[in-house]
């Protein structure tokens, strides 16, 4: 896979900082579950419509993962 399909992201999960190199085509849910090992968020409909993959966002809102 070439580097133009990857981004380095920084995020905090439950107060723990993480820095990841991720494929741009993956979802936040996949990064949380597969790269960080945080299995609390679940994949429901696989389209972001059912709300199962909702995560809290730093700005106080939410984001479908």
C-alpha positions in Angstrom: 0.0 0.0 0.0 1.4 3.4 -0.9 1.9 6.2 1.6 -0.6 8.5 -0.2 -3.4 6.3 1.3 -2.2 6.8 4.9 -2.4 9.5 7.5 -0.9 9.9 10.9 -3.6 10.8 13.5 -3.5 11.6 17.2 -6.4 10.9 19.5 -7.2 10.2 23.1 -9.3 7.2 24.1 -10.5 7.3 27.8 -7.7 9.8 28.5 -4.9 7.7 27.0 -3.1 9.4 24.0 -2.6 7.4 20.8 -0.7 8.2 17.6 -1.6 6.0 14.7 -0.7 5.6 11.0 -3.9 4.6 9.4 -5.2 3.8 5.9 -7.5 6.8 4.9 -10.2 4.4 3.7 -10.7 2.8 7.2 -13.2 4.0 9.7 -12.6 5.4 13.1 -14.4 2.3 14.5 -11.9 0.0 12.8 -9.0 2.0 14.2 -10.5 1.9 17.7 -11.1 -1.8 17.7 -8.2 -3.1 15.6 -5.3 -0.7 16.3 -6.0 0.3 19.9 -7.9 -2.8 21.0 -10.9 -0.8 22.4 -13.8 -3.1 21.8 -16.5 -1.0 23.5 -17.8 0.5 20.2 -19.7 -2.0 18.1 -20.3 -2.3 14.4 -24.1 -2.6 13.8 -25.3 -1.8 10.4 -21.9 -1.0 8.8 -23.3 2.2 7.3 -23.4 4.6 10.3 -27.2 4.8 10.4 -28.1 2.7 13.4 -26.0 4.5 16.0 -24.2 1.4 17.4 -20.8 2.8 16.5 -21.3 6.3 18.0 -18.4 7.7 19.9 -18.0 10.9 22.0 -16.1 13.7 20.3 -13.7 16.1 22.1 -15.9 19.1 21.4 -18.7 17.5 23.4 -20.6 16.1 20.5 -20.6 12.7 18.9 -19.4 11.1 15.7 -20.5 7.9 13.9 -17.3 5.8 13.9 
